[in-house]
Amino acid sequence: MTVPPDEIELAAAFSPVDRDRWREMVKGVLRRSGAAAEDIPLDAIEDLLTRESYDGVPIAALYTRDDAPPGRPGLAPYVREVRPDGEGIAGWDVRQLHAHPDPAVTREAILADLENGATSIWLRLGDAGPPVGALAETLRGVMLDLAPVALEAGTQTAQAADAFLSLVAERGNAADASGTLGADPLGLAARTGTPGSLDEAAALAVRCAREFPKLRAVVADGTPFHDAGGSDAEELGAAVAAGVAYLRALTGAGLSVDEAFGQIEFRLAVNADQFASIAKLRAARRLWARVAEVSGAADGTSARIHAVTSSAMMTRRDPWVNMLRTTLAAFAAGTGGADAVTVQPFDARLGLPDGFARRVARNTQTLLLEESSLARVVDPAGGSWYVESLTEGLANAAWDWFTEIERAGGLAAALESGLVADRVAATWARRRKDIARRKAPLTGVSEFPNLAETLPEREAAPEGPGAHSHFTSRARLPVVTYAQDFEALRDRSDAHAEAAGARPRVFLATLGPIAVHTARASFAANLFQAGGIETVTGPPEEFAASGTAVACLCSSDTVYEERAAEAARVLRRAGAIKVWLAGKGTYEGVDAGVYAGCDAIAVLETALRDLGVNE
């Protein structure tokens, strides 16, 4: 086909645009909005638009080829993974999690998953699932030479591993059985405060290397650090530090360097921040490749990564939104090159998932693999200047944290001394503040809550190892969820509604025409409802009939200047004990304002107290 000359010349018809021209255009917008001074220099424009991650990695507004030239797939620094497995579902391992304490129920669920798209299982045992002694019954009917099994048994890891290896040998699958035994003594210490045994983990690794060539013994789990509120670099640095500690133990037990590397799998969290999650997995491979290079491992040694959708991001309220969160996280895991991916069911925060929730979790991955063809592309994010730059910055931040842990004597010492706990707690405090101010919004919780929702009922999940332990250690990290503060307020409101027969309520006193007050009334309603507080709307004169003692004025700044003080007096005479204002102005009779960026948790706690809702 011949292309007309005018189409060939289309691009040439546009004037070339360089970075300074872009800065000039942005400067004009920022000046008009009041965000930049008239005399701001061009080279300072981008600084106004740049923000930092919790690891101090700058997130710019614009990236070009000069920021981060991409590497080549399969070559150092190995951020761009190559999968030789082919197309479709072989792109990554669809690993479904099971933890029901009844072996028969778990067995039925496992078989259903394996028959309908899952390619491996992640099985929690002991305190967090079926009894270790029931392992054979739990895995009855599972073809261990075809379906990899990843175990997680906490303090009973040695017993679970022995039972599994005996089962594999009994069935004649020693040469073909694959998966992981889940030995992670440092991760166990982080979760429970109880020190694990590196020697025990090393002995299992030696046994696997000698007798079960496709099995891995050890998991370097970064999720305890993520679940405590840590940043991406903090999770990566701690996971790499755990991996290095395991390398020392495994080589000390007699394995070669290459054999030791072959016995370790990483487990990392991915969340709805898809670009950060993509960069995290790519950075993990880069970090581990550097460790392999320094250790003298074979060229091309790469981290095997099991990506798990974040527990911290999951919500109890409006749990259906979790389907969207886990879809984004699973996309990030596949795009970032995870070897195995676990999508947590949307109802995970409510208890043990039902069959529908497991099916949705399973099919989320099947859709990405089969319908979107995501796995048919080598490193889909590779070459993106933003992703490449973010990967580089995150890898450097994580390496700095890893080396700090090493200088402190390694991860075990850094956990016991409180170095890790203090670092993660500081990050969680910053993240928690952003969530409280709704700078990190949670759909269905801090934004657009549904007060009329009816939550699905689920059987309580096992609490897991260390839940009732009285062992005190600074090594033990807390488990947090991003929505916990808002959900606690909702719980208080629900309890009050059940006891009193009605929810606490705030009156939105609107001033002026609908077009003037609607935006701020909607904002205020959304904020108060995030704490489980109903809102009713009307002019100040209707306050007395509203059945509440708290009001919030809603209108424009211009109207406030003319009418806010008088409206506050009307509300006070009608019995208002607290008068809020949607905005930042200060007016006679108004106690405080609610506005974008205010501490919503503090506002809601105050409002609930004023409304007589007990803690």
C-alpha positions in Angstrom: 0.0 0.0 0.0 1.3 3.4 -0.9 1.2 6.0 1.9 0.2 9.5 0.6 3.0 12.1 1.0 0.8 14.4 3.1 0.5 11.6 5.8 4.3 11.0 5.7 4.9 14.7 6.5 2.3 14.9 9.3 4.8 14.8 12.1 7.0 17.3 10.4 4.1 19.7 10.4 4.4 20.2 14.2 7.0 22.4 15.7 9.5 20.5 17.8 8.9 20.8 21.5 11.8 20.6 24.0 11.8 20.4 27.8 12.1 24.2 28.3 9.1 24.7 26.1 7.1 22.3 28.2 8.3 24.0 31.4 7.1 27.4 30.0 3.6 26.0 29.4 3.5 24.4 32.9 4.7 27.6 34.4 1.8 29.5 32.9 -0.7 27.1 34.4 0.9 27.2 37.8 1.1 31.0 37.9 -2.6 31.3 37.0 -3.5 28.8 39.7 -1.4 30.6 42.3 0.9 27.6 42.8 3.9 29.4 41.5 5.3 32.9 41.7 5.6 35.1 38.7 9.4 35.2 38.8 9.9 31.5 39.4 12.9 30.3 37.3 12.2 27.6 34.7 14.6 25.1 36.2 12.5 25.1 39.5 9.2 24.3 37.8 9.6 20.6 37.9 10.5 20.7 41.6 7.0 22.0 42.3 5.4 18.9 40.6 7.8 16.3 42.1 6.8 14.3 45.1 8.7 11.7 47.0 7.8 8.1 47.9 8.0 6.9 51.5 11.6 5.8 50.6 12.6 9.3 49.4 12.6 8.3 45.8 11.5 11.3 43.7 8.4 10.9 41.5 8.7 13.4 38.7 5.9 14.8 36.5 7.8 14.1 33.3 10.4 11.5 32.2 12.5 11.3 29.0 15.0 8.9 27.5 17.7 10.8 29.4 16.3 9.7 32.8 16.7 5.9 32.6 17.9 4.1 29.6 16.5 0.5 29.7 18.6 -2.6 30.0 18.3 -5.7 27.8 16.1 -8.7 28.7 18.0 -11.5 30.3 21.2 -9.6 30.8 22.7 -7.7 33.8 21.3 -6.1 35.9 18.5 -8.6 35.3 15.6 -6.3 36.0 14.1 -7.4 32.7 13.2 -11.0 33.2 12.9 -13.6 30.4 10.5 -16.5 30.7 11.3 -19.4 28.4 8.1 -21.2 29.5 6.1 -20.2 26.4 2.7 -18.5 26.2 -0.6 -18.4 28.1 -0.9 -19.9 31.5 2.7 -21.0 31.6 3.7 -17.3 32.0 3.5 -17.5 35.7 2.4 -19.9 38.4 -1.2 -19.3 39.6 -0.8 -20.0 43.3 -4.0 -20.2 45.3 -3.9 -19.8 49.1 -5.7 -22.3 51.4 -6.0 -22.1 55.2 -9.3 -23.7 56.3 -8.6 -25.7 59.5 -10.8 -28.6 58.4 -8.7 -30.9 56.2 -11.7 -32.2 54.2 -12.9 -28.7 53.4 -9.4 -27.6 52.4 -8.9 -30.7 50.2 -12.2 -30.0 48.4 -11.2 -26.4 47.8 -7.7 -27.3 46.6 -9.0 -29.8 44.0 -11.6 -27.3 42.8 -8.9 -24.7 42.3 -6.5 -27.0 40.5 -9.3 -28.2 38.2 -10.3 -24.6 37.3 -7.2 -22.7 36.6 -4.8 -22.7 39.6 -1.5 -24.3 38.8 -0.1 -24.6 42.4 -1.3 -24.2 46.0 -0.1 -22.3 49.0 -1.0 -24.3 52.1 -0.9 -22.9 55.6 -0.7 -25.5 58.3 -0.8 -25.8 62.1 -2.0 -22.7 63.9 -3.0 -21.0 60.6 -4.7 -23.9 58.9 -5.2 -27.7 58.9 -3.2 -29.8 61.4 0.2 -30.9 60.3 -0.8 -34.4 61.1 -3.6 -34.2 58.6 -1.3 -33.2 55.7 -1.7 -36.5 53.8 -5.5 -36.3 54.0 -5.5 -32.6 53.0 -3.4 -33.4 49.9 -5.3 -36.7 49.0 -6.0 -36.6 45.3 -3.4 -33.8 44.5 -0.9 -34.9 41.9 2.3 -33.8 43.6 4.4 -34.3 40.4 2.2 -31.8 38.6 1.0 -29.3 41.1 3.7 -27.5 43.1 2.9 -27.1 46.9 4.2 -24.1 48.9 4.0 -24.9 52.7 3.7 -22.4 55.5 3.6 -23.8 59.0 5.3 -21.3 61.3 6.7 -22.9 64.4 5.8 -26.3 63.0 7.8 -25.9 59.8 10.1 -28.9 60.5 7.2 -31.2 61.2 5.3 -30.1 58.2 8.3 -30.4 55.9 9.0 -33.9 57.2 5.4 -35.0 56.7 5.4 -33.5 53.2 8.7 -35.1 52.1 7.6 -38.4 53.5 4.4 -38.1 51.5 6.3 -37.2 48.3 8.7 -40.2 48.8 5.8 -42.6 49.6 4.1 -41.6 46.3 7.3 -41.9 44.3 7.4 -38.2 43.4 10.8 -37.3 44.8 12.3 -36.5 41.4 9.3 -34.4 40.2 7.7 -32.8 43.2 8.2 -29.0 43.3 7.3 -26.1 45.5 8.7 -24.8 48.7 8.8 -26.1 52.3 8.4 -22.6 53.7 11.4 -22.5 56.1 11.7 -18.8 57.1 13.1 -18.5 60.6 13.7 -14.8 60.3 10.3 -14.1 58.9 8.8 -16.1 61.8 10.8 -14.0 64.3 9.4 -10.8 62.6 5.8 -12.1 62.9 5.9 -13.7 66.3 9.0 -12.5 68.2 10.0 -16.1 68.6 13.5 -16.8 67.1 13.5 -19.5 64.5 16.3 -22.0 63.7 18.7 -21.3 60.8 20.3 -24.7 61.3 16.9 -26.3 60.9 16.3 -24.4 57.7 19.7 -25.3 56.4 19.2 -29.0 57.1 16.0 -29.0 55.1 17.7 -27.2 52.2 20.5 -29.8 52.2 17.9 -32.6 52.2 16.0 -31.0 49.3 19.2 -30.4 47.3 20.3 -34.0 47.7 17.0 -35.9 47.5 14.3 -33.6 46.0 15.9 -31.7 43.1 12.9 -29.6 42.2 11.9 -28.5 45.8 13.1 -25.4 47.5 13.3 -25.3 51.3 13.6 -21.7 52.2 11.4 -18.6 51.8 12.8 -15.1 52.3 9.5 -13.4 53.1 9.2 -9.6 52.9 5.5 -9.5 53.7 5.9 -9.2 57.5 7.7 -5.9 56.9 5.0 -4.8 54.5 2.2 -5.9 56.8 3.7 -3.8 59.6 3.3 -0.6 57.4 6.8 -0.6 56.0 7.8 0.9 52.6 8.8 -0.9 49.5 12.5 -0.4 50.0 12.2 -1.5 53.7 10.4 -4.7 52.6 13.0 -5.3 49.9 16.0 -4.5 52.0 14.8 -6.8 54.8 14.0 -9.6 52.4 17.4 -9.4 50.8 19.0 -9.4 54.3 17.1 -12.5 55.1 18.2 -14.1 51.9 21.8 -13.3 52.6 21.5 -14.8 56.1 20.1 -17.9 54.6 22.9 -18.1 52.0 25.4 -18.1 54.8 23.6 -20.8 56.8 23.1 -23.0 53.7 26.7 -22.8 52.5 27.8 -23.3 56.0 25.8 -26.5 56.0 27.7 -27.8 53.0 25.8 -26.6 50.0 27.6 -24.9 47.1 26.9 -21.3 46.4 24.8 -22.2 43.4 22.9 -24.9 45.3 22.2 -22.4 48.1 20.8 -19.8 45.7 18.6 -22.5 44.2 17.0 -23.2 47.5 15.6 -19.7 48.2 12.4 -18.2 47.0 11.3 -14.6 47.8 7.8 -13.6 48.8 6.9 -10.0 48.3 3.6 -8.0 48.5 2.1 -6.1 45.6 -0.6 -3.5 46.0 -2.9 -1.3 44.0 0.0 1.2 43.3 0.8 -0.7 40.2 3.9 1.2 39.1 5.5 1.0 42.5 4.7 -2.8 42.6 6.2 -3.3 39.2 9.3 -1.5 40.1 9.6 -3.4 43.4 9.7 -6.8 41.7 12.2 -5.6 39.1 14.4 -4.0 41.8 14.3 -7.3 43.7 15.8 -9.1 40.8 18.5 -6.5 40.5 19.4 -6.6 44.2 19.6 -10.4 44.2 21.7 -10.4 41.0 24.1 -8.1 42.8 24.3 -10.5 45.8 24.8 -13.4 43.4 27.6 -11.5 41.7 29.4 -10.7 44.9 28.9 -14.3 46.2 30.4 -15.9 43.1 27.2 -17.5 41.9 26.8 -18.6 38.3 26.2 -15.8 35.8 22.5 -15.1 35.3 21.4 -16.2 38.7 18.0 -14.5 39.3 15.6 -14.3 42.2 12.6 -16.5 42.1 9.7 -14.3 43.3 6.3 -15.2 44.7 4.1 -12.1 44.6 1.1 -11.9 46.9 -1.5 -9.2 46.8 -1.2 -7.0 49.8 -3.0 -7.8 53.1 -2.5 -4.3 54.4 -4.5 -2.7 51.5 -7.5 -5.0 52.0 -10.6 -3.5 53.6 -13.4 -5.0 55.7 -15.8 -2.2 54.6 -17.1 -2.3 51.0 -15.0 -5.5 50.5 -16.2 -5.7 46.9 -13.7 -2.9 46.0 -11.0 -5.4 47.0 -11.6 -7.1 43.7 -10.4 -4.0 41.9 -7.4 -3.6 44.2 -6.3 -7.2 43.7 -6.8 -6.9 40.0 -4.4 -4.0 39.8 -1.9 -5.8 42.1 -2.1 -9.0 40.1 -1.5 -6.9 36.9 1.5 -5.3 38.5 2.8 -8.8 39.6 2.6 -10.2 36.1 4.0 -7.0 34.5 6.8 -7.0 37.0 7.8 -10.5 36.2 6.7 -12.6 39.2 7.3 -16.3 38.9 4.3 -17.1 41.1 1.3 -14.9 42.0 -1.3 -15.3 44.7 -4.4 -13.1 44.5 -6.1 -12.9 47.9 -9.9 -13.3 47.9 -11.9 -10.1 48.2 -13.4 -11.2 51.5 -10.0 -12.1 53.2 -10.5 -9.5 55.9 -13.9 -10.9 56.8 -12.7 -14.5 57.5 -12.3 -17.6 55.5 -13.2 -17.1 51.9 -16.1 -18.9 50.2 -16.0 -20.7 46.9 -17.2 -17.6 44.9 -14.4 -15.4 46.4 -11.8 -18.0 45.5 -13.2 -18.3 42.0 -12.9 -14.6 41.5 -9.3 -14.5 42.8 -8.4 -17.4 40.5 -10.1 -16.0 37.5 -8.5 -12.6 37.9 -5.2 -14.3 37.0 -6.7 -16.4 34.3 -8.1 -13.3 32.6 -4.7 -11.6 32.7 -3.0 -14.6 31.3 -5.5 -15.8 28.8 -7.6 -12.9 27.7 -5.2 -10.0 28.1 -2.2 -12.0 26.9 -0.1 -10.2 29.5 2.3 -13.2 29.8 3.1 -13.2 26.1 5.2 -10.1 26.5 8.7 -10.0 27.9 8.8 -7.3 30.7 5.8 -5.2 29.4 7.0 -2.2 31.5 10.6 -2.4 30.3 11.7 0.7 28.4 9.2 2.9 30.2 11.3 5.8 31.4 9.2 6.2 34.5 9.4 2.5 35.5 13.1 2.2 34.7 13.8 5.3 36.8 11.6 4.2 39.7 13.2 0.7 39.6 16.7 2.4 39.9 15.7 4.7 42.7 13.9 1.9 44.7 16.9 -0.5 44.2 19.3 2.1 45.6 17.1 2.9 48.6 16.6 -0.8 49.3 20.3 -1.5 49.0 21.1 1.3 51.5 18.6 -0.2 54.0 20.1 -3.7 53.4 23.6 -2.5 54.1 22.4 -0.7 57.2 20.9 -4.0 58.4 24.2 -5.8 57.6 26.2 -3.2 59.6 23.9 -3.8 62.5 24.9 -7.5 62.5 22.4 -8.9 60.1 18.6 -9.2 60.1 18.3 -11.3 63.3 20.3 -8.7 65.3 18.5 -5.8 63.6 15.1 -7.3 64.5 16.1 -8.0 68.1 17.6 -4.6 68.7 14.5 -2.8 67.4 16.3 -1.2 64.5 13.8 -2.7 62.0 10.7 -2.1 64.2 11.6 1.6 64.7 12.3 2.1 61.0 9.1 0.5 59.9 7.1 2.2 62.7 8.3 5.6 61.4 7.2 4.9 57.9 3.8 3.6 59.1 3.3 6.8 61.1 3.8 8.9 58.0 1.6 6.6 55.9 -1.1 6.6 58.6 -1.0 10.4 58.7 -1.5 10.6 54.9 -4.4 8.1 55.2 -6.0 10.2 58.0 -5.7 13.3 55.8 -7.1 11.4 52.9 -4.0 12.1 50.8 -3.9 8.4 50.4 -7.6 7.7 49.7 -9.3 4.4 50.3 -12.3 3.9 48.1 -15.3 2.7 50.0 -13.7 3.6 53.3 -12.3 7.1 53.5 -13.9 8.0 50.2 -17.4 7.2 49.1 -18.4 5.0 52.0 -21.6 3.0 51.8 -23.4 3.3 55.2 -26.2 1.1 54.0 -24.0 -1.9 53.1 -24.6 -5.4 54.3 -21.4 -7.2 54.8 -21.2 -10.9 53.8 -20.8 -13.3 56.7 -17.7 -15.5 56.8 -16.4 -18.2 59.1 -13.6 -16.8 61.3 -10.1 -17.5 60.0 -7.4 -19.1 62.2 -5.3 -16.4 63.9 -2.0 -17.9 63.0 1.2 -18.4 64.9 2.0 -16.0 67.7 -1.5 -14.6 67.9 -1.8 -15.4 71.7 1.9 -15.5 72.5 3.1 -13.8 75.6 6.7 -13.8 74.4 7.9 -10.2 74.4 10.6 -9.1 71.9 11.3 -6.0 69.9 11.7 -8.4 66.9 7.9 -8.9 66.7 6.4 -6.5 64.3 2.8 -5.4 64.4 0.2 -6.2 61.7 -1.6 -3.2 60.4 -4.2 -2.4 57.7 -4.4 0.9 55.9 -8.1 1.2 56.6 -8.0 0.3 60.3 -8.6 3.8 61.8 -11.6 4.6 59.6 -13.0 1.1 60.1 -12.7 1.5 63.9 -14.8 4.6 63.7 -17.3 2.8 61.6 -17.5 0.0 64.2 -18.2 2.6 66.9 -20.9 4.1 64.8 -22.5 0.7 64.1 -22.5 -0.2 67.8 -24.1 3.1 68.6 -26.8 2.6 65.9 -27.6 -0.9 67.2 -27.9 0.3 70.8 -29.7 3.6 70.1 -31.7 2.6 67.0 -30.2 5.3 64.8 -26.9 6.4 63.6 -25.1 9.5 64.8 -26.0 12.5 62.6 -24.5 15.8 61.5 -26.6 18.6 60.0 -25.2 20.2 56.9 -26.5 23.8 57.0 -26.4 25.0 53.4 -26.2 28.7 52.5 -27.1 30.2 49.1 -28.3 28.5 45.9 -27.7 24.8 45.2 -25.0 25.6 42.6 -23.1 27.4 45.3 -23.3 25.0 48.2 -23.4 21.6 46.5 -19.7 21.0 46.1 -18.8 21.6 49.7 -21.9 19.9 51.0 -21.0 16.8 49.1 -17.4 17.0 50.4 -18.6 17.3 54.0 -21.1 14.5 53.6 -18.4 12.2 52.2 -16.1 13.0 55.1 -18.6 12.5 57.9 -20.0 9.3 56.4 -16.4 7.9 56.4 -16.8 7.8 60.2 -20.3 6.2 60.0 -22.0 9.5 60.6 -25.2 10.2 58.7 -25.8 13.7 57.2 -29.0 15.6 56.6 -29.1 18.8 54.6 -31.1 22.0 54.9 -30.9 25.7 55.7 -29.8 26.7 59.2 -33.4 27.3 60.2 -34.2 23.6 59.9 -31.5 22.5 62.4 -33.8 22.1 65.4 -35.8 19.4 63.6 -32.7 17.5 62.6 -32.3 15.5 65.8 -28.6 16.2 66.2 -26.4 18.6 68.1 -23.6 19.1 65.5 -23.8 21.2 62.4 -21.5 22.0 59.5 -21.9 25.1 57.3 -21.6 24.6 53.6 -21.3 27.2 50.9 -18.7 29.4 49.1 -16.2 31.7 50.6 -18.1 34.7 49.3 -21.3 33.6 51.0 -19.4 32.8 54.2 -18.1 36.4 54.4 -21.7 37.7 54.3 -23.6 35.0 56.2 -21.5 32.6 58.1 -21.5 34.4 61.5 -25.2 34.9 61.5 -25.9 31.3 60.4 -23.6 30.1 63.3 -25.7 32.2 65.7 -28.9 30.7 64.4 -27.5 27.2 64.8 -26.3 28.0 68.3 -29.7 29.3 69.4 -31.3 26.1 68.0 -29.0 24.0 70.2 -25.9 23.3 68.2 -23.0 22.4 70.5 -20.5 22.3 67.7 -20.4 24.2 64.4 -18.0 23.1 61.7 -17.5 24.8 58.4 -16.7 23.2 55.0 -13.7 25.3 54.1 -10.7 27.1 55.8 -12.1 30.4 56.8 -12.4 31.7 60.4 -15.7 33.2 61.4 -17.5 34.1 64.6 -19.3 31.2 66.1 -17.6 28.6 64.0 -15.5 26.1 65.9 -13.3 24.6 63.1 -13.2 23.7 59.4 -13.2 20.6 57.4 -11.3 20.8 54.1 -9.2 18.8 51.7 -6.1 17.7 53.6 -7.5 18.1 57.1 -7.1 15.3 59.6 -10.3 13.5 58.9 -9.7 10.9 61.7 -9.4 13.7 64.3 -12.5 15.5 62.9 -14.5 12.2 63.1 -13.3 11.3 66.5 -14.3 14.8 67.8 -17.7 14.6 66.0 -18.5 11.2 67.5 -17.6 12.4 71.0 -19.8 15.4 70.6 -22.6 13.1 69.5 -22.2 10.9 72.5 -20.8 7.9 70.7 -18.6 6.0 73.2 -15.2 4.5 72.3 
